[in-house]
Amino acid sequence: MPLQFVDSERGHKMLLYNGHTHSREKISGEKGIWKCFLYHKWRCTGRIHTIGDEIVKSTENNHVSDSADAEVRRAIKKMKVLAEQSGSTTHQIIAKVSEDLSSSAAVRLPQVSAMKRTIQRKKEKTKGIPAISNSLLQLVIPQEYTLTSSGQLFLMYDSGPSEDRILVFTTARNLDYMLECEHWYGDGTFSTAPNMFSHIYTIHGRQIFKYHSNSICNSAE
C-alpha cells in the first residue's frame, strides 16, 4: 500500500499511518524518520521509518488514533488538488470533499469562508486571471466568473457578441431585494470599466438600513 501524505497548515509534508499523523523528523537520501504529530502533547514516542515508498519499521503510539484528523487532512489535500486541476466551482469543490466525510470529521473542517479563500487562492495561483480580450466579438467569460463563490448565477444577462454588447451582473437574491425597495439609484463610472466597455453602470436599491446593488457593463457610447 503506497504511503499517504498530506500537507500541514504551513505546507510541510506529513505522513498518515494507522489513523495517526506523523511529521518529518529527519530525511537522509531515501531514508526518512517521522515522529508522531502529537509528540509534545502526549510525549508520544511513535515513529515511522521509511525507505523510499516503504515503511521498514514502526514504533507504536502511546495514545488512541485520531481517524477524524486524518480524514480532515485528506479532505483538505483533495480540496487543493481539485482547485488546481478541475474546472469545478468553489461551491462544487467544497461539496465534493465534504460528501464522504464521517460526522466526526465534518465538524472539524475549517469554516466554509476559510475553505473558499483557500480554493480561490489556489485557482488564482494555478490559472491566473485570464487575459482581457480587446474585442467584444471575441470576449469569452470563463464559467467560474459567471458564478458567485457559492455557485449562484452571477452573470444574469449577456447580449452576445456584438459591438454594443451588454453584460448584467447580479444574483436572483439581489433582484428579489430590489423588488422590495421603494427607491432605486443609478450611478455610472468610466474609470474602472474594462477598455472595450465605455462604462459600468450600477443600480442600487435602498431598504431601511440596507443597500443592494447590481452592475451593468455597457459598450455603448
Phi and psi restraints in degrees (value plus and minus 20) as a CYANA .aco file:
   2 PRO   PHI     -84.9   -44.9
   2 PRO   PSI     132.4   172.4
   3 LEU   PHI     -86.1   -46.1
   3 LEU   PSI     126.3   166.3
   4 GLN   PHI    -129.5   -89.5
   4 GLN   PSI     100.2   140.2
   5 PHE   PHI    -137.2   -97.2
   5 PHE   PSI     128.9   168.9
   6 VAL   PHI    -156.0  -116.0
   6 VAL   PSI     153.0   193.0
   7 ASP   PHI    -125.8   -85.8
   7 ASP   PSI     124.2   164.2
   8 SER   PHI     -96.0   -56.0
   8 SER   PSI     155.9   195.9
   9 GLU   PHI     -81.7   -41.7
   9 GLU   PSI     -44.8    -4.8
  10 ARG   PHI    -116.1   -76.1
  10 ARG   PSI     -13.3    26.7
  11 GLY   PHI      68.4   108.4
  11 GLY   PSI     -10.0    30.0
  12 HIS   PHI    -105.4   -65.4
  12 HIS   PSI     124.5   164.5
  13 LYS   PHI     -91.6   -51.6
  13 LYS   PSI     117.2   157.2
  14 MET   PHI    -151.6  -111.6
  14 MET   PSI     125.5   165.5
  15 LEU   PHI    -124.0   -84.0
  15 LEU   PSI     110.3   150.3
  16 LEU   PHI    -120.8   -80.8
  16 LEU   PSI     111.8   151.8
  17 TYR   PHI    -175.0  -135.0
  17 TYR   PSI     103.4   143.4
  18 ASN   PHI      32.6    72.6
  18 ASN   PSI      19.9    59.9
  19 GLY   PHI      60.3   100.3
  19 GLY   PSI     -16.4    23.6
  20 HIS   PHI    -131.8   -91.8
  20 HIS   PSI     130.5   170.5
  21 THR   PHI    -127.5   -87.5
  21 THR   PSI     112.9   152.9
  22 HIS   PHI    -144.8  -104.8
  22 HIS   PSI     115.0   155.0
  23 SER   PHI    -118.1   -78.1
  23 SER   PSI     137.3   177.3
  24 ARG   PHI     -89.7   -49.7
  24 ARG   PSI     107.8   147.8
  25 GLU   PHI    -123.7   -83.7
  25 GLU   PSI     -63.4   -23.4
  26 LYS   PHI    -175.8  -135.8
  26 LYS   PSI     114.8   154.8
  27 ILE   PHI    -147.3  -107.3
  27 ILE   PSI     108.5   148.5
  28 SER   PHI    -158.8  -118.8
  28 SER   PSI      83.8   123.8
  29 GLY   PHI      43.5    83.5
  29 GLY   PSI    -145.3  -105.3
  30 GLU   PHI    -109.2   -69.2
  30 GLU   PSI     -24.9    15.1
  31 LYS   PHI    -110.2   -70.2
  31 LYS   PSI     119.0   159.0
  32 GLY   PHI    -160.0  -120.0
  32 GLY   PSI     126.4   166.4
  33 ILE   PHI    -142.4  -102.4
  33 ILE   PSI     108.9   148.9
  34 TRP   PHI    -142.7  -102.7
  34 TRP   PSI     106.9   146.9
  35 LYS   PHI    -124.5   -84.5
  35 LYS   PSI     136.8   176.8
  36 CYS   PHI     -76.6   -36.6
  36 CYS   PSI     113.4   153.4
  37 PHE   PHI     -82.2   -42.2
  37 PHE   PSI     -45.9    -5.9
  38 LEU   PHI    -117.9   -77.9
  38 LEU   PSI       7.1    47.1
  39 TYR   PHI     -74.4   -34.4
  39 TYR   PSI     -66.8   -26.8
  40 HIS   PHI     -91.9   -51.9
  40 HIS   PSI     -53.2   -13.2
  41 LYS   PHI     -93.6   -53.6
  41 LYS   PSI     -63.9   -23.9
  42 TRP   PHI    -130.1   -90.1
  42 TRP   PSI     -19.5    20.5
  43 ARG   PHI      32.8    72.8
  43 ARG   PSI      21.8    61.8
  44 CYS   PHI     -96.8   -56.8
  44 CYS   PSI     111.4   151.4
  45 THR   PHI    -116.6   -76.6
  45 THR   PSI      -8.4    31.6
  46 GLY   PHI     -80.7   -40.7
  46 GLY   PSI     110.1   150.1
  47 ARG   PHI    -157.3  -117.3
  47 ARG   PSI     129.0   169.0
  48 ILE   PHI    -144.0  -104.0
  48 ILE   PSI     108.4   148.4
  49 HIS   PHI    -128.4   -88.4
  49 HIS   PSI     107.8   147.8
  50 THR   PHI    -145.2  -105.2
  50 THR   PSI     130.6   170.6
  51 ILE   PHI    -149.5  -109.5
  51 ILE   PSI      94.3   134.3
  52 GLY   PHI      43.0    83.0
  52 GLY   PSI    -142.7  -102.7
  53 ASP   PHI    -123.4   -83.4
  53 ASP   PSI       0.8    40.8
  54 GLU   PHI    -142.6  -102.6
  54 GLU   PSI     124.1   164.1
  55 ILE   PHI    -109.9   -69.9
  55 ILE   PSI     102.2   142.2
  56 VAL   PHI    -125.7   -85.7
  56 VAL   PSI     -36.4     3.6
  57 LYS   PHI    -180.5  -140.5
  57 LYS   PSI     122.8   162.8
  58 SER   PHI    -162.2  -122.2
  58 SER   PSI     123.9   163.9
  59 THR   PHI    -132.2   -92.2
  59 THR   PSI     113.0   153.0
  60 GLU   PHI     -83.4   -43.4
  60 GLU   PSI     126.7   166.7
  61 ASN   PHI    -100.8   -60.8
  61 ASN   PSI     133.9   173.9
  62 ASN   PHI    -118.2   -78.2
  62 ASN   PSI      -2.0    38.0
  63 HIS   PHI    -164.8  -124.8
  63 HIS   PSI     144.4   184.4
  64 VAL   PHI     -88.1   -48.1
  64 VAL   PSI     132.9   172.9
  65 SER   PHI     -91.9   -51.9
  65 SER   PSI     138.7   178.7
  66 ASP   PHI    -142.4  -102.4
  66 ASP   PSI      61.8   101.8
  67 SER   PHI     -84.8   -44.8
  67 SER   PSI     -48.8    -8.8
  68 ALA   PHI     -85.4   -45.4
  68 ALA   PSI     -58.5   -18.5
  69 ASP   PHI     -82.4   -42.4
  69 ASP   PSI     -63.2   -23.2
  70 ALA   PHI     -83.7   -43.7
  70 ALA   PSI     -59.8   -19.8
  71 GLU   PHI     -79.9   -39.9
  71 GLU   PSI     -66.0   -26.0
  72 VAL   PHI     -83.3   -43.3
  72 VAL   PSI     -63.4   -23.4
  73 ARG   PHI     -84.4   -44.4
  73 ARG   PSI     -59.6   -19.6
  74 ARG   PHI     -86.0   -46.0
  74 ARG   PSI     -58.6   -18.6
  75 ALA   PHI     -84.8   -44.8
  75 ALA   PSI     -61.4   -21.4
  76 ILE   PHI     -87.1   -47.1
  76 ILE   PSI     -58.7   -18.7
  77 LYS   PHI     -83.2   -43.2
  77 LYS   PSI     -64.7   -24.7
  78 LYS   PHI     -80.2   -40.2
  78 LYS   PSI     -60.6   -20.6
  79 MET   PHI     -80.1   -40.1
  79 MET   PSI     -63.2   -23.2
  80 LYS   PHI     -87.9   -47.9
  80 LYS   PSI     -58.9   -18.9
  81 VAL   PHI     -84.7   -44.7
  81 VAL   PSI     -64.4   -24.4
  82 LEU   PHI     -83.0   -43.0
  82 LEU   PSI     -58.0   -18.0
  83 ALA   PHI     -83.7   -43.7
  83 ALA   PSI     -55.4   -15.4
  84 GLU   PHI    -102.7   -62.7
  84 GLU   PSI     -53.4   -13.4
  85 GLN   PHI    -132.2   -92.2
  85 GLN   PSI     -37.8     2.2
  86 SER   PHI    -126.5   -86.5
  86 SER   PSI     143.9   183.9
  87 GLY   PHI    -117.2   -77.2
  87 GLY   PSI      -5.9    34.1
  88 SER   PHI     -88.7   -48.7
  88 SER   PSI     133.2   173.2
  89 THR   PHI     -95.1   -55.1
  89 THR   PSI     146.1   186.1
  90 THR   PHI     -76.8   -36.8
  90 THR   PSI     -65.1   -25.1
  91 HIS   PHI     -82.0   -42.0
  91 HIS   PSI     -61.9   -21.9
  92 GLN   PHI     -86.5   -46.5
  92 GLN   PSI     -58.7   -18.7
  93 ILE   PHI     -84.9   -44.9
  93 ILE   PSI     -65.1   -25.1
  94 ILE   PHI     -81.4   -41.4
  94 ILE   PSI     -60.0   -20.0
  95 ALA   PHI     -84.4   -44.4
  95 ALA   PSI     -60.3   -20.3
  96 LYS   PHI     -85.3   -45.3
  96 LYS   PSI     -62.6   -22.6
  97 VAL   PHI     -98.3   -58.3
  97 VAL   PSI     -36.0     4.0
  98 SER   PHI    -114.4   -74.4
  98 SER   PSI     -43.0    -3.0
  99 GLU   PHI     -84.4   -44.4
  99 GLU   PSI     -51.6   -11.6
 100 ASP   PHI    -123.8   -83.8
 100 ASP   PSI     -13.3    26.7
 101 LEU   PHI     -95.7   -55.7
 101 LEU   PSI     127.0   167.0
 102 SER   PHI     -89.9   -49.9
 102 SER   PSI     141.7   181.7
 103 SER   PHI     -83.0   -43.0
 103 SER   PSI     -54.8   -14.8
 104 SER   PHI     -89.7   -49.7
 104 SER   PSI     -49.9    -9.9
 105 ALA   PHI    -101.7   -61.7
 105 ALA   PSI     -58.0   -18.0
 106 ALA   PHI     -78.4   -38.4
 106 ALA   PSI     -58.7   -18.7
 107 VAL   PHI     -94.0   -54.0
 107 VAL   PSI     -30.8     9.2
 108 ARG   PHI    -123.1   -83.1
 108 ARG   PSI     -17.2    22.8
 109 LEU   PHI     -84.0   -44.0
 109 LEU   PSI     133.0   173.0
 110 PRO   PHI     -80.0   -40.0
 110 PRO   PSI     142.8   182.8
 111 GLN   PHI     -79.2   -39.2
 111 GLN   PSI     129.1   169.1
 112 VAL   PHI     -76.0   -36.0
 112 VAL   PSI     -60.6   -20.6
 113 SER   PHI     -81.1   -41.1
 113 SER   PSI     -57.5   -17.5
 114 ALA   PHI     -89.8   -49.8
 114 ALA   PSI     -60.1   -20.1
 115 MET   PHI     -85.4   -45.4
 115 MET   PSI     -58.7   -18.7
 116 LYS   PHI     -80.9   -40.9
 116 LYS   PSI     -63.3   -23.3
 117 ARG   PHI     -83.7   -43.7
 117 ARG   PSI     -61.0   -21.0
 118 THR   PHI     -82.3   -42.3
 118 THR   PSI     -66.0   -26.0
 119 ILE   PHI     -82.8   -42.8
 119 ILE   PSI     -64.9   -24.9
 120 GLN   PHI     -86.1   -46.1
 120 GLN   PSI     -56.8   -16.8
 121 ARG   PHI     -85.5   -45.5
 121 ARG   PSI     -61.0   -21.0
 122 LYS   PHI     -83.7   -43.7
 122 LYS   PSI     -63.5   -23.5
 123 LYS   PHI     -81.7   -41.7
 123 LYS   PSI     -65.2   -25.2
 124 GLU   PHI     -85.9   -45.9
 124 GLU   PSI     -58.9   -18.9
 125 LYS   PHI     -87.9   -47.9
 125 LYS   PSI     -58.5   -18.5
 126 THR   PHI     -97.2   -57.2
 126 THR   PSI     -69.1   -29.1
 127 LYS   PHI    -118.1   -78.1
 127 LYS   PSI     -48.7    -8.7
 128 GLY   PHI      51.7    91.7
 128 GLY   PSI     149.6   189.6
 129 ILE   PHI     -97.7   -57.7
 129 ILE   PSI     107.3   147.3
 130 PRO   PHI     -80.3   -40.3
 130 PRO   PSI     125.1   165.1
 131 ALA   PHI     -83.1   -43.1
 131 ALA   PSI     122.8   162.8
 132 ILE   PHI    -102.3   -62.3
 132 ILE   PSI     106.1   146.1
 133 SER   PHI     -87.7   -47.7
 133 SER   PSI     132.4   172.4
 134 ASN   PHI    -115.5   -75.5
 134 ASN   PSI     -19.4    20.6
 135 SER   PHI    -149.6  -109.6
 135 SER   PSI     110.2   150.2
 136 LEU   PHI     -88.6   -48.6
 136 LEU   PSI     -42.5    -2.5
 137 LEU   PHI     -95.3   -55.3
 137 LEU   PSI     -46.5    -6.5
 138 GLN   PHI    -126.8   -86.8
 138 GLN   PSI     -22.2    17.8
 139 LEU   PHI     -83.8   -43.8
 139 LEU   PSI     102.7   142.7
 140 VAL   PHI    -142.0  -102.0
 140 VAL   PSI     105.1   145.1
 141 ILE   PHI    -118.7   -78.7
 141 ILE   PSI      96.7   136.7
 142 PRO   PHI     -77.0   -37.0
 142 PRO   PSI     128.4   168.4
 143 GLN   PHI     -75.6   -35.6
 143 GLN   PSI     -59.8   -19.8
 144 GLU   PHI     -83.7   -43.7
 144 GLU   PSI     -39.6     0.4
 145 TYR   PHI    -112.9   -72.9
 145 TYR   PSI     -19.9    20.1
 146 THR   PHI    -119.3   -79.3
 146 THR   PSI     -21.9    18.1
 147 LEU   PHI    -144.2  -104.2
 147 LEU   PSI     135.6   175.6
 148 THR   PHI     -98.6   -58.6
 148 THR   PSI     152.1   192.1
 149 SER   PHI     -83.4   -43.4
 149 SER   PSI     -40.3    -0.3
 150 SER   PHI    -115.3   -75.3
 150 SER   PSI     -14.6    25.4
 151 GLY   PHI      71.3   111.3
 151 GLY   PSI     -15.0    25.0
 152 GLN   PHI     -98.6   -58.6
 152 GLN   PSI     128.6   168.6
 153 LEU   PHI     -82.1   -42.1
 153 LEU   PSI     108.3   148.3
 154 PHE   PHI    -134.4   -94.4
 154 PHE   PSI     -59.1   -19.1
 155 LEU   PHI    -102.5   -62.5
 155 LEU   PSI      73.2   113.2
 156 MET   PHI     -98.4   -58.4
 156 MET   PSI     -45.7    -5.7
 157 TYR   PHI    -172.7  -132.7
 157 TYR   PSI     117.7   157.7
 158 ASP   PHI    -157.8  -117.8
 158 ASP   PSI      96.8   136.8
 159 SER   PHI     -90.2   -50.2
 159 SER   PSI     -32.0     8.0
 160 GLY   PHI      76.7   116.7
 160 GLY   PSI     145.9   185.9
 161 PRO   PHI     -76.7   -36.7
 161 PRO   PSI      98.2   138.2
 162 SER   PHI    -192.5  -152.5
 162 SER   PSI     148.0   188.0
 163 GLU   PHI     -95.2   -55.2
 163 GLU   PSI     -31.9     8.1
 164 ASP   PHI    -135.5   -95.5
 164 ASP   PSI      22.1    62.1
 165 ARG   PHI     -89.0   -49.0
 165 ARG   PSI     121.2   161.2
 166 ILE   PHI    -148.9  -108.9
 166 ILE   PSI     112.3   152.3
 167 LEU   PHI    -139.0   -99.0
 167 LEU   PSI     116.4   156.4
 168 VAL   PHI    -140.3  -100.3
 168 VAL   PSI     100.2   140.2
 169 PHE   PHI    -129.4   -89.4
 169 PHE   PSI     101.9   141.9
 170 THR   PHI    -189.4  -149.4
 170 THR   PSI    -195.0  -155.0
 171 THR   PHI    -148.1  -108.1
 171 THR   PSI     140.8   180.8
 172 ALA   PHI     -79.9   -39.9
 172 ALA   PSI     -56.1   -16.1
 173 ARG   PHI     -85.8   -45.8
 173 ARG   PSI     -61.2   -21.2
 174 ASN   PHI     -81.4   -41.4
 174 ASN   PSI     -60.3   -20.3
 175 LEU   PHI     -84.6   -44.6
 175 LEU   PSI     -57.8   -17.8
 176 ASP   PHI     -82.5   -42.5
 176 ASP   PSI     -61.3   -21.3
 177 TYR   PHI     -82.7   -42.7
 177 TYR   PSI     -61.6   -21.6
 178 MET   PHI     -81.8   -41.8
 178 MET   PSI     -54.4   -14.4
 179 LEU   PHI     -84.1   -44.1
 179 LEU   PSI     -44.8    -4.8
 180 GLU   PHI    -108.8   -68.8
 180 GLU   PSI     -28.1    11.9
 181 CYS   PHI    -104.6   -64.6
 181 CYS   PSI     117.7   157.7
 182 GLU   PHI    -101.5   -61.5
 182 GLU   PSI     -46.1    -6.1
 183 HIS   PHI    -149.2  -109.2
 183 HIS   PSI     116.5   156.5
 184 TRP   PHI    -136.7   -96.7
 184 TRP   PSI     126.0   166.0
 185 TYR   PHI    -150.2  -110.2
 185 TYR   PSI     115.8   155.8
 186 GLY   PHI    -129.2   -89.2
 186 GLY   PSI     125.4   165.4
 187 ASP   PHI    -169.3  -129.3
 187 ASP   PSI     107.3   147.3
 188 GLY   PHI    -126.9   -86.9
 188 GLY   PSI     125.0   165.0
 189 THR   PHI    -155.5  -115.5
 189 THR   PSI     121.7   161.7
 190 PHE   PHI    -126.7   -86.7
 190 PHE   PSI     -51.7   -11.7
 191 SER   PHI     -87.6   -47.6
 191 SER   PSI     -50.5   -10.5
 192 THR   PHI    -119.6   -79.6
 192 THR   PSI     -18.5    21.5
 193 ALA   PHI     -94.0   -54.0
 193 ALA   PSI     120.3   160.3
 194 PRO   PHI     -76.4   -36.4
 194 PRO   PSI     133.4   173.4
 195 ASN   PHI     -73.9   -33.9
 195 ASN   PSI     -56.6   -16.6
 196 MET   PHI     -97.0   -57.0
 196 MET   PSI     -35.4     4.6
 197 PHE   PHI    -122.5   -82.5
 197 PHE   PSI     123.9   163.9
 198 SER   PHI     -95.7   -55.7
 198 SER   PSI     -55.0   -15.0
 199 HIS   PHI    -185.7  -145.7
 199 HIS   PSI     146.3   186.3
 200 ILE   PHI    -130.5   -90.5
 200 ILE   PSI     111.2   151.2
 201 TYR   PHI    -137.6   -97.6
 201 TYR   PSI     107.1   147.1
 202 THR   PHI    -133.4   -93.4
 202 THR   PSI     122.1   162.1
 203 ILE   PHI    -135.5   -95.5
 203 ILE   PSI     103.3   143.3
 204 HIS   PHI    -130.6   -90.6
 204 HIS   PSI     120.3   160.3
 205 GLY   PHI    -135.7   -95.7
 205 GLY   PSI     122.4   162.4
 206 ARG   PHI    -133.8   -93.8
 206 ARG   PSI     103.9   143.9
 207 GLN   PHI    -133.4   -93.4
 207 GLN   PSI     152.0   192.0
 208 ILE   PHI     -82.3   -42.3
 208 ILE   PSI     100.4   140.4
 209 PHE   PHI      47.0    87.0
 209 PHE   PSI     -10.7    29.3
 210 LYS   PHI    -157.3  -117.3
 210 LYS   PSI     124.1   164.1
 211 TYR   PHI    -145.6  -105.6
 211 TYR   PSI     120.9   160.9
 212 HIS   PHI    -149.9  -109.9
 212 HIS   PSI     123.5   163.5
 213 SER   PHI    -156.0  -116.0
 213 SER   PSI     135.6   175.6
 214 ASN   PHI    -154.0  -114.0
 214 ASN   PSI     125.2   165.2
 215 SER   PHI    -135.1   -95.1
 215 SER   PSI     122.0   162.0
 216 ILE   PHI    -148.4  -108.4
 216 ILE   PSI     105.2   145.2
 217 CYS   PHI    -116.9   -76.9
 217 CYS   PSI     103.3   143.3
 218 ASN   PHI    -144.0  -104.0
 218 ASN   PSI     109.4   149.4
 219 SER   PHI    -110.5   -70.5
 219 SER   PSI     -31.2     8.8
 220 ALA   PHI     -90.7   -50.7
 220 ALA   PSI     121.9   161.9
